[in-house]
Amino acid sequence: MLGDQIETDIMAGKAAGLKTILVRTGVPPREVPNVAADVMVDSLLDLTLSQETTLF
């Protein structure tokens, strides 16, 4: 699950059993106890992958 809000996107992804990616270009992240994205990026461009790189 890819999203820019921990309280909605990341929590929904976790509830669905998905790996999560927080993009920090949207809403400023607010701390949510015991909830963290699996991967955090500053921009969608950071998700550009080479053949040698994997996120999960």
N, C-alpha and C positions, 0 to 999 in steps of 0.2 A: 504494500500500500504506500503510495506516494502522497505526501501532503505537506501543508505549511502550518498546520495547527496541531499541537499536541493534544489539546482537550477534545478535539473532534476526530481528525484524520488518523492520528497515531493510535489513539485509544480504540477506534473502530477497527483498525488493522490488527491490533493485538487481540481484541475480542474475537476476531474471525480466524485467529491463528496464523496470520500472515507475517512475513518479514516487513519491516517498515523503514521508510526513508523520509526524513524531515528535511525539507528545503527551507533554508533560512531567509529566503527572499520575500516571503509573505509577511504574515502577522508576526510581530516580535514574540518569540517563544516565552510562554509562562511556565513556571515550574509546576509540575504535577507529581505529587509523591508517588514513588514506585512505578513511574511510567517513563520510559525512555525509548527513543527510536533506535533501531538497530544500526542505522547509518545516518549521519547528518552531513549535508552538503550546503555550500553557500549559494550555489546556482545549479540550474539544470544542466549547464555545460559541464559541471563536474561529474556528471553521470556518463559522459562520453568514455567508452571503454576501449582499450586495446585488446588484442587477442590474449594477452598474458594476464589481464586483470579481470577479477570477478568481484562482485559485491558481497556474495554470500557463499 
